[in-house]
Amino acid sequence: MATDAKAATSYEEGLKGASEKVAEFREDRSPLKRVQHWLHQTPSAVPMIVLIVAIIIFGFLSENFFKAGTLSTILQQIAIVGILGCAQTLVVLTAGIDLSVGAIAVFSSVLMGQATFRYGIPAELSIVIGLILGTAMGAVNGLLIAKMKLPPFIATLGTWQILLASNFIFSANETIRSSDIEEKARALQFWGGSIQPGGVKILYAVFLMIVLVAIMSYVLRSTAWGRHVYATGDDPQAAELAGVPTKNVLIQVYALAGFFCAIAGWVMIGRFGSVSPTASTGQLGNIQSITAVVIGGISLFGGRGSIVGMFFGALIVGVFEMGLRLVGTDPQWTFFLIGVLIIFAVAVDQWIRKVAG
């Protein structure tokens, strides 16, 4: 015992004057590593930079590009895609994909129109019915994925076909003309209205898109539900162990996506004037929304990205389409450059994801 006490005393005496600092591990980051880390923390930075560069280039190439009317037209053209992009963003953040967004939008618009003109339901109530049914269509996607464990790609590919077919069968391919809607159901065309400050036409639909992006940006960034969405996409097993109800989150995400699609369907009526079951959005809406999401820097692997980035992605597509048109370039170059941007965006995402690894 005496020997042990003596050893302990000698040990304590030996520590006198020793440094009390805790060991630190420092990693010297190169400038490239710092950029990589910054982009990982700010996923909307890349699309914002691409957008600014594209605007500057087309501004030099065409003197008409910076006119207020041109910029207003770009915003009008992306209004529907931007709203569909809100739906697609929520889904992709959970590491899913929704191929049915365009079909839900078109079918919702048809349901609104037919409810009014075939069944005599007041237009305002028809709109509510269309929004509810659009939400239900999205919820079905969520149930198939969360409860039946179907892969999102397969589940929404199937519902896309089902909804498109149902759209044509229910409507009997009947188009409701703009003049009839204007005469009997003006509420259906509400989002086609506009204000003209300084003689520049700005659709109500543009303001709606911006408001939806702003609201969802806040919800995803500053609420518990938003953090649950990111956690579900980043690592569903870890999220579930942490108490996140991942299945319920998935169902809610797809239902909310369906609601946004139904809003886009209502906007379609105002934007185009008529209700058409053959609207191109049914086939192209999903591709356009995925394009905006990918170019906007949202990771297809889930858990990383921002809805503001999606908005920048939609703007990039609109700027390219308008800029190339003003320059007089073959329209096919638009698809070429957008394809290059998609590949570039995914490659950058893969590079940025190495930071987390």
Secondary structure as UniProt FT lines:
FT   HELIX           2..15
FT   TURN            16..17
FT   HELIX           31..41
FT   TURN            43..44
FT   HELIX           45..61
FT   TURN            63..66
FT   HELIX           68..77
FT   HELIX           79..93
FT   TURN            94..95
FT   TURN            99..100
FT   HELIX           101..117
FT   TURN            118..119
FT   HELIX           123..146
FT   HELIX           152..171
FT   TURN            172..173
FT   HELIX           178..184
FT   HELIX           186..192
FT   STRAND          194..195
FT   HELIX           197..199
FT   STRAND          202..203
FT   HELIX           204..222
FT   HELIX           224..234
FT   HELIX           236..241
FT   TURN            242..243
FT   HELIX           246..272
FT   TURN            277..278
FT   HELIX           281..295
FT   TURN            296..297
FT   TURN            300..301
FT   HELIX           307..327
FT   HELIX           332..353
FT   TURN            354..356
//
